[in-house]
């Protein structure tokens, strides 16, 4: 039997002209702008290897919640993912501004592309107005999107 019937348990969409800030526990950060991102969210089939027993239970495969965000054209060296406070802001396929923020994992895959992962649902804020551009450029105005990025332990950097 094909696993295609599980595809309906997740959605995929794109964010363009996106910015990403991921702050790590040691106060280092990843900060990039002008990204094209693919967001996949929902219950995804997750494999953990072969089952340990022969009783017919396939406890090695589960449907787990994931929100995975990957960038295209953001090449750098591979960096192992680490826990981080993450803020993503960009333009959804429908032309509206979308902000995704929460505690997750940030790093770079084997091709050096930015990769973000949330095991718990992040906050997603949809703005009911389109992103406005200044002087016809592609820089977004962020004055209405100030986000307090606390360290994963709850304290702020420098404290």
C-alpha positions as CSV (number, residue, x, y, z in Angstrom):
1,X,0.0,0.0,0.0
2,X,1.3,3.4,-0.9
3,X,2.0,6.1,1.8
4,X,0.5,8.8,-0.5
5,X,-2.8,8.8,1.5
6,X,-0.9,10.5,4.3
7,X,-0.1,13.5,2.1
8,X,-3.4,15.1,3.0
9,X,-2.3,15.4,6.6
10,X,0.1,18.3,5.9
11,X,0.0,21.5,3.9
12,X,2.8,23.2,1.9
13,X,3.1,26.8,1.0
14,X,5.7,29.4,0.0
15,X,6.9,32.6,1.6
16,X,8.8,35.1,-0.5
17,X,10.8,38.2,0.4
18,X,11.2,36.5,3.8
19,X,13.4,37.4,6.7
20,X,14.6,34.9,9.3
21,X,16.1,35.5,12.7
22,X,17.1,32.5,14.9
23,X,18.7,33.3,18.2
24,X,20.6,30.5,20.0
25,X,21.2,30.0,23.7
26,X,24.8,31.3,23.5
27,X,23.5,34.6,22.0
28,X,24.8,33.8,18.5
29,X,22.2,34.1,15.7
30,X,21.3,33.5,12.1
31,X,19.8,36.5,10.4
32,X,19.0,36.5,6.7
33,X,16.7,38.6,4.5
34,X,15.3,38.3,1.0
35,X,14.7,34.6,1.2
36,X,12.4,32.3,-0.7
37,X,11.0,29.7,1.8
38,X,9.0,26.5,1.6
39,X,6.9,25.8,4.6
40,X,5.5,22.3,5.2
41,X,3.2,21.9,8.3
42,X,1.1,19.1,9.7
43,X,1.4,15.4,10.5
44,X,4.3,13.9,8.6
45,X,5.2,10.3,8.4
46,X,8.3,9.8,10.5
47,X,10.5,6.7,10.4
48,X,12.6,5.6,13.3
49,X,14.1,2.4,11.8
50,X,12.9,-1.2,12.0
51,X,10.6,-2.5,14.8
52,X,12.3,-4.4,17.6
53,X,9.7,-7.2,17.8
54,X,7.8,-9.6,15.5
55,X,4.4,-9.0,17.0
56,X,3.2,-7.1,13.9
57,X,3.2,-3.6,15.6
58,X,5.1,-1.1,13.4
59,X,6.0,1.3,16.2
60,X,8.9,2.5,14.1
61,X,6.7,4.7,12.0
62,X,4.6,7.5,13.4
63,X,2.6,10.5,12.2
64,X,4.2,13.4,14.1
65,X,3.5,17.1,14.0
66,X,6.2,19.0,12.2
67,X,6.6,22.5,10.8
68,X,9.6,22.4,8.5
69,X,10.8,25.6,6.8
70,X,13.6,25.4,4.1
71,X,15.2,28.1,2.1
72,X,16.3,28.1,-1.6
73,X,19.4,30.0,-2.7
74,X,20.8,30.5,0.7
75,X,24.0,28.6,0.4
76,X,26.6,28.4,3.2
77,X,28.5,25.6,5.0
78,X,26.5,22.8,6.7
79,X,25.7,23.7,10.3
80,X,24.2,21.2,12.7
81,X,20.7,22.3,13.9
82,X,20.5,23.8,17.4
83,X,17.7,24.9,19.6
84,X,16.7,28.5,18.9
85,X,14.0,31.2,19.3
86,X,12.9,31.7,15.7
87,X,11.1,34.5,13.9
88,X,10.2,34.2,10.2
89,X,8.4,37.0,8.3
90,X,7.4,37.0,4.7
91,X,4.8,37.2,1.9
92,X,2.4,34.2,1.7
93,X,1.3,32.9,-1.7
94,X,-1.9,34.9,-1.3
95,X,0.0,38.2,-1.1
96,X,-0.6,38.7,2.7
97,X,2.1,39.1,5.3
98,X,2.7,36.1,7.6
99,X,4.9,35.9,10.7
100,X,5.9,32.5,12.2
101,X,7.6,32.5,15.6
102,X,8.4,30.1,18.3
103,X,10.9,27.7,19.9
104,X,12.4,25.3,17.4
105,X,15.6,24.1,15.8
106,X,17.7,26.1,13.2
107,X,20.7,25.1,11.1
108,X,21.8,24.4,7.6
109,X,21.4,21.2,5.6
110,X,24.0,19.2,3.7
111,X,23.7,21.7,0.9
112,X,24.2,24.7,3.2
113,X,20.5,25.8,2.9
114,X,18.8,27.3,5.9
115,X,16.5,24.8,7.6
116,X,14.1,25.5,10.5
117,X,12.1,22.9,12.4
118,X,9.3,23.2,14.9
119,X,8.2,20.1,16.9
120,X,5.4,22.1,18.5
121,X,3.1,24.4,16.6
122,X,4.6,27.9,16.3
123,X,2.6,31.0,16.5
124,X,1.5,32.2,13.1
125,X,0.2,35.7,12.7
126,X,-1.6,36.6,9.5
127,X,-1.9,40.3,8.7
128,X,-5.1,41.4,7.0
129,X,-3.3,43.9,4.8
130,X,-0.7,43.4,2.1
131,X,3.0,44.2,2.7
132,X,3.7,47.7,1.6
133,X,6.9,48.6,-0.2
134,X,8.8,51.9,0.2
135,X,10.0,53.7,-2.9
136,X,9.1,50.6,-5.1
137,X,12.0,48.6,-3.5
138,X,11.8,45.3,-1.9
139,X,12.7,46.3,1.7
140,X,9.7,45.8,4.0
141,X,8.7,48.1,6.8
142,X,9.0,46.2,10.1
143,X,7.9,48.9,12.5
144,X,4.6,47.0,13.2
145,X,6.4,43.7,13.7
146,X,8.6,44.2,16.7
147,X,9.3,40.8,18.3
148,X,11.0,40.2,21.7
149,X,13.4,37.3,21.0
150,X,14.1,35.8,24.4
151,X,16.7,33.1,24.9
152,X,15.3,29.5,25.0
153,X,15.8,29.5,28.8
154,X,13.6,32.6,29.1
155,X,16.3,35.2,29.8
156,X,17.2,38.0,27.4
157,X,20.7,38.2,25.8
158,X,23.3,40.1,27.9
159,X,21.7,39.3,31.2
